[in-house]
Amino acid sequence: MHKKAAMELSVTAIVVLILAIVMLGLGLGFIRGMFGKVSTQLEQQVAAEPEPSAPTGAFPITLSRESLITHAGDKEIIKVGLYNPSNESWLTISPTISCTPPLNGITVDANPKNVEQGQSVIFNLLSTIPSSAPNTYLCQVQIERADATTIPNYEKDFTIKIVQ
């Protein structure tokens, strides 16, 4: 009698273990699929954004577009071209955005880069537009060092129009 009960217990344990592994696999597949979709959408958005014109000494900052029409809560990609005409290397810099009137809550993400003297780079700037009332904002791309100081005289104006 004890052997049969022990056999039933181990069969039940095996069935529960198999069900747990199947559920774990399904859960991981679902999560992987969701993150894959988000990643693919972002990659498609970056690929669809046109390249900015080549930055030069006369125009050290160029943008892929100078007017951004979007909705509150959207994520937008802007490509920023930057040329370093100075006599020094710029280490760990990235573009940032400031707007008038203040666009409170805008978040800007870009991977910092080093720009050697006479070289140019392209930044992919991911901006998350805050939930604001529809309005048009005059904004400025500035170049910021890792210590949060901006490099003077290197800025470019553009507009953000938030629509409903």
C-alpha positions in Angstrom: 0.0 0.0 0.0 2.8 2.4 0.9 4.6 1.8 -2.4 1.4 2.7 -4.5 0.9 5.9 -2.5 4.5 6.9 -3.0 4.2 6.2 -6.7 1.1 8.3 -7.0 2.8 11.1 -5.1 5.8 11.1 -7.4 3.6 11.0 -10.5 1.7 14.0 -9.2 4.9 15.8 -8.4 6.1 15.1 -12.0 2.9 16.4 -13.5 3.0 19.6 -11.4 6.6 20.1 -12.3 5.9 19.7 -16.0 2.9 22.1 -15.8 5.1 24.7 -13.9 7.8 24.5 -16.6 5.2 24.9 -19.4 3.7 27.9 -17.6 7.1 29.4 -17.1 8.0 29.0 -20.8 4.7 30.6 -21.9 5.2 33.5 -19.5 8.8 34.1 -20.7 7.6 33.8 -24.4 4.9 36.4 -23.7 7.3 38.9 -22.0 10.0 38.4 -24.7 7.3 39.1 -27.4 6.2 42.3 -25.7 9.7 43.6 -25.3 10.5 42.6 -28.8 7.6 44.6 -30.2 8.6 47.7 -28.2 12.2 47.4 -29.3 11.2 46.8 -32.9 8.9 49.9 -32.9 11.7 52.1 -31.5 14.1 50.7 -34.1 11.6 51.4 -36.9 11.0 55.0 -35.6 14.8 55.6 -35.6 15.2 54.2 -39.1 12.2 56.2 -40.4 13.7 59.5 -39.1 15.7 61.2 -41.9 19.4 62.0 -41.4 20.2 65.6 -40.7 22.3 67.5 -43.2 26.0 67.3 -42.5 27.1 69.7 -39.8 29.9 72.2 -40.7 31.9 74.9 -39.1 29.3 77.5 -40.2 26.4 75.3 -39.0 27.8 73.1 -36.2 24.4 71.7 -35.2 21.9 70.3 -37.7 18.5 68.6 -37.0 16.6 66.0 -39.0 13.6 68.3 -38.7 13.1 71.8 -37.4 9.4 71.5 -36.7 8.0 68.6 -34.6 4.2 68.1 -34.5 3.2 65.5 -32.0 0.6 64.5 -29.3 1.0 64.7 -25.6 2.6 61.5 -24.2 4.2 60.5 -27.5 7.8 59.5 -27.9 9.6 61.3 -30.7 13.0 60.7 -32.3 15.0 63.7 -33.6 18.5 63.1 -35.1 21.0 65.8 -34.2 24.2 66.3 -36.2 27.1 67.9 -34.3 30.4 69.2 -35.6 33.3 70.2 -33.3 35.0 73.3 -34.7 36.9 74.1 -31.5 40.5 73.5 -30.6 39.7 70.8 -28.0 38.1 67.4 -27.8 34.6 67.3 -26.3 34.3 64.4 -24.0 31.0 62.8 -22.8 28.6 65.3 -24.4 25.0 64.9 -25.4 22.2 67.1 -26.7 19.5 68.5 -24.5 16.4 70.5 -25.1 15.0 73.7 -23.4 11.7 75.4 -24.5 9.9 78.7 -24.2 7.3 78.7 -22.6 8.8 76.0 -20.4 7.7 72.5 -21.5 7.6 71.0 -18.0 8.0 67.2 -17.9 9.8 66.8 -21.3 12.4 64.0 -21.0 15.3 63.8 -23.4 17.5 60.7 -23.7 20.7 60.4 -25.8 23.8 58.3 -25.5 26.7 60.6 -24.6 29.6 60.6 -27.1 33.1 62.0 -27.5 33.7 64.4 -30.4 37.2 65.0 -31.4 38.4 68.3 -32.9 37.2 68.7 -36.5 34.9 65.6 -36.3 31.2 65.2 -36.5 28.7 62.8 -34.9 25.0 62.0 -35.1 22.9 61.6 -32.0 19.5 59.9 -31.8 17.5 62.0 -29.4 14.5 60.3 -27.8 12.1 62.9 -26.4 9.0 62.0 -24.4 6.4 64.7 -24.7 4.6 65.5 -21.5 0.8 65.6 -21.1 0.4 69.3 -21.8 -2.3 71.5 -23.2 -2.0 71.9 -27.0 0.4 74.7 -27.7 3.4 75.6 -29.8 6.8 75.8 -28.1 10.0 77.5 -29.3 12.7 75.1 -28.3 16.5 75.0 -28.5 18.9 72.0 -28.8 22.0 72.7 -26.7 25.1 70.6 -26.2 25.7 69.5 -22.6 28.8 68.1 -20.9 28.6 65.2 -18.4 28.8 67.8 -15.6 25.5 69.4 -16.9 27.2 72.5 -18.2 26.4 73.6 -21.7 28.9 74.4 -24.4 28.3 78.1 -25.1 27.4 79.3 -28.6 26.3 75.9 -29.9 22.6 75.8 -30.1 19.9 75.3 -32.7 16.2 76.5 -32.6 13.2 74.4 -33.5 9.5 74.2 -32.7 7.4 71.6 -30.9 3.7 71.8 -31.6 1.5 69.6 -29.3 -1.9 68.8 -30.9 -4.9 67.0 -29.5 
